[in-house]
Amino acid sequence: MTNTPGQYRWSSYRANAQGKEDKLLTPHPLYTALGRTNAVRLEVYKELFKAHLEDEDLKDIRAAWQTGTPLGNDHFKEKVERKLKGKVGQARRGRPKRALTS
């Protein structure tokens, strides 16, 4: 992980927030809808990254990134696996959890 989004090698942040040219990127319609001018879009995009993340959310993001597991609910993960035609991420390790009995 990096301290800022612009430090990550594959991030589009430098193009979308700092205006650096990247010939590999095509502006997404959601990005272009952020403002009428490029200057406005750059500022609005930067603001999106100022939101605070809860520690638990950050932990989940890091775990997904490190294992290559999609971050989302079970339905989302199933859709990703169907689209890729295979399992993604790591399976849970260890014994299955026991069912609680009363």
Contacts in CASP RR format, 6 or more apart in sequence:
PFRMAT RR
TARGET T0000
AUTHOR 0000-0000-0000
METHOD contacts of the structure
MODEL  1
MTNTPGQYRWSSYRANAQGKEDKLLTPHPLYTALGRTNAVRLEVYKELFK
AHLEDEDLKDIRAAWQTGTPLGNDHFKEKVERKLKGKVGQARRGRPKRAL
TS
1 8 0 8 1.000
1 62 0 8 1.000
1 65 0 8 1.000
2 8 0 8 1.000
4 13 0 8 1.000
5 11 0 8 1.000
5 13 0 8 1.000
5 17 0 8 1.000
5 49 0 8 1.000
6 13 0 8 1.000
6 14 0 8 1.000
6 17 0 8 1.000
6 18 0 8 1.000
12 22 0 8 1.000
12 25 0 8 1.000
13 49 0 8 1.000
14 20 0 8 1.000
14 22 0 8 1.000
15 21 0 8 1.000
15 22 0 8 1.000
15 25 0 8 1.000
16 25 0 8 1.000
16 31 0 8 1.000
16 41 0 8 1.000
16 42 0 8 1.000
16 45 0 8 1.000
17 42 0 8 1.000
17 45 0 8 1.000
17 46 0 8 1.000
17 49 0 8 1.000
18 42 0 8 1.000
19 38 0 8 1.000
19 42 0 8 1.000
31 41 0 8 1.000
31 45 0 8 1.000
32 41 0 8 1.000
34 40 0 8 1.000
34 41 0 8 1.000
34 44 0 8 1.000
34 45 0 8 1.000
35 41 0 8 1.000
35 44 0 8 1.000
53 61 0 8 1.000
60 71 0 8 1.000
61 71 0 8 1.000
63 69 0 8 1.000
64 70 0 8 1.000
64 71 0 8 1.000
67 89 0 8 1.000
67 90 0 8 1.000
68 88 0 8 1.000
68 89 0 8 1.000
68 90 0 8 1.000
69 77 0 8 1.000
69 88 0 8 1.000
69 89 0 8 1.000
69 90 0 8 1.000
70 76 0 8 1.000
70 77 0 8 1.000
70 80 0 8 1.000
70 88 0 8 1.000
70 89 0 8 1.000
77 88 0 8 1.000
80 88 0 8 1.000
81 87 0 8 1.000
81 88 0 8 1.000
END
